[in-house]
Every structure is written in C-alpha cells, then in structure tokens.
Amino acid sequence: MKLFRLVRHVDIGGVSGIGLVAEGVEFSNGKCSLAWTAKYQSVAVYDSLDDLIAIHGHDGKTSLVIVYETQ
C-alpha cells in the first residue's frame, strides 16, 4: 500500500490551484483512490496509478509524491 500526494506545479485549467491538490492511496491490488483537497472536493477510484497519472499528471505539471509505503 502507498500513501501519496499530488502536487500541482502549473494549474492549466484554473480550477485546482497549485501546490498540494489531492491525497491518495494505492491499494495492494493496484487500485487507487484519490481525494481532492482543492475548492471542489471529490473522491475517485482508478484502476491503476498509471491511469491516475495519465489523467491528472498533465505532462509533468503535477508530481506524485510518495508519503508512505508498506513492504
């Protein structure tokens, strides 16, 4: 299991802002859950971390920062 944060460097859509924009977890089965911390909050589930980054990474304008990882 991994706990992570999404840190946005450039807000191309003008919605989520910059800095810490979401917190998430990758479960042992590979599924991920992401909770947005910006003004418009929601929680979503993704099939994989790769899918999540493909959707929200914005070509490197958002970084995934691992906070904690179990063995």
N, C-alpha and C positions, 0 to 999 in steps of 0.2 A: 504494500500500500504506500502511496506517495501523497503527501500534502503539498500543494503548490499555490503560487500566486501568479496572476497575470499582471504585469507591469507595462503600461502603455507609454511609449515614448512620443508618439505623434497620434493625435486624435483626428483621423482623416474624415470621420463622419460628423464630428462636433457634438457627439451625444455622450460618450462615456468619460470624457476627460482624459487627463494624463496622470501618470503615477499608478498606484495600486487601484485596479479597476475590478478585480474578481479574485475569489478564493476557490480552490478546488481540491478534489481528491481523485486519485486513480486507484481503483479497487484491484484486488488480486486477480480478478477475471479480465482485466483490461478496460472495463467500462469506466467512464469518468463522469463526475458531477461537478458543475461549475455554478457558483453563486456570485452574482454581480453585486458589487458594493457601491456602484455609482447611483445617481439620482433615480434612474429607472431600474429597480431591482427585480431580479427573477432568478430562478434555478432551472438548469437544463441538464440533460443526460446525453452523453455522446458514446459511440461505440468504441472509441479509442482516443488516446492522447494525440495521435497523428491527425485524426479527424478534427479534433478540437483546435489544434494549431492551424490546420488548413483553413478553417473557418474564421478564426479570431486573431491569428498571428499577423495579418496584414503585411505580408512580405518583410518580416523582421521589425516592423514598427511596434510590435508588442513582444515582450520577453516572458517566458515561463521560468519562474524561479522556484526551485525545489526547496521547501521549508523543512520537510521531514520525510525520511524513507525507512520503512521497516526492512528487515532482512528476509 
